[in-house]
């Protein structure tokens, strides 16, 4: 039996031998999603921790793409003005 890193409640696992790294479990007490990060011994961490890191990464990429789109729009406007 493992303890939930969020609420310290017990996390019941039916068959630890069937767990794989990346599997997601749910704490019955607090409902937190827990990702299996290791087997033998079984290790878990909050699933949200990974999601937050991914969101930061994607947000930065999205901003870069938006900046590139803005630059293309500016170039098109300048070309239109030059043509007139």
C-alpha positions as CSV (number, residue, x, y, z in Angstrom):
1,X,0.0,0.0,0.0
2,X,1.3,3.5,-0.9
3,X,0.5,6.9,0.6
4,X,-1.0,9.7,-1.5
5,X,1.5,12.5,-1.8
6,X,-1.4,15.0,-1.7
7,X,-3.4,13.9,1.4
8,X,-1.2,11.1,2.8
9,X,-4.1,8.7,2.6
10,X,-3.6,5.1,1.5
11,X,-3.6,4.4,-2.2
12,X,-5.0,0.9,-2.8
13,X,-3.3,-1.0,-5.7
14,X,-5.0,-4.3,-6.8
15,X,-1.9,-5.9,-8.3
16,X,1.5,-4.0,-8.1
17,X,3.0,-6.5,-10.5
18,X,0.7,-5.3,-13.2
19,X,1.7,-1.6,-12.9
20,X,3.8,0.1,-15.5
21,X,5.6,3.4,-15.4
22,X,3.2,6.0,-16.7
23,X,0.1,4.4,-15.4
24,X,-2.3,6.8,-13.6
25,X,-4.0,5.9,-10.3
26,X,-6.6,7.9,-8.4
27,X,-6.5,8.5,-4.7
28,X,-9.8,7.3,-3.2
29,X,-9.7,9.9,-0.4
30,X,-8.9,13.1,-2.1
31,X,-9.4,12.2,-5.8
32,X,-5.8,13.3,-6.8
33,X,-4.5,11.7,-10.0
34,X,-1.2,9.9,-9.3
35,X,1.3,8.8,-12.0
36,X,3.4,5.7,-11.5
37,X,7.0,6.9,-11.8
38,X,8.8,3.7,-10.8
39,X,8.2,0.0,-10.2
40,X,9.9,-2.3,-7.9
41,X,9.6,-0.4,-5.6
42,X,6.5,1.3,-6.7
43,X,6.8,5.1,-6.7
44,X,4.0,7.6,-7.5
45,X,3.7,11.4,-7.8
46,X,1.0,13.8,-8.5
47,X,-0.1,13.8,-12.1
48,X,-0.7,17.6,-12.1
49,X,3.0,18.3,-11.5
50,X,3.8,17.0,-15.0
51,X,0.8,18.8,-16.6
52,X,1.9,22.2,-15.1
53,X,5.4,21.8,-16.5
54,X,4.0,20.9,-19.9
55,X,1.6,23.9,-19.9
56,X,4.5,26.2,-19.3
57,X,6.4,24.7,-22.1
58,X,3.5,24.9,-24.5
59,X,2.6,28.4,-23.5
60,X,6.1,29.6,-24.4
61,X,5.9,27.8,-27.8
62,X,2.5,29.4,-28.5
63,X,3.8,32.8,-27.7
64,X,6.7,32.3,-30.2
65,X,4.3,31.2,-32.9
66,X,2.1,34.2,-32.2
67,X,5.1,36.6,-32.5
68,X,6.1,35.0,-35.8
69,X,2.5,35.4,-37.1
70,X,2.5,39.1,-36.1
71,X,5.8,39.7,-37.9
72,X,4.4,38.1,-41.1
73,X,1.3,40.3,-40.8
74,X,3.5,43.4,-40.4
75,X,5.6,42.4,-43.5
76,X,2.4,42.0,-45.5
77,X,1.1,45.4,-44.5
78,X,4.4,47.1,-45.4
79,X,4.3,45.4,-48.8
80,X,0.8,46.6,-49.4
81,X,1.8,50.2,-48.5
82,X,4.8,50.1,-50.7
83,X,2.7,48.9,-53.6
84,X,0.3,51.8,-53.3
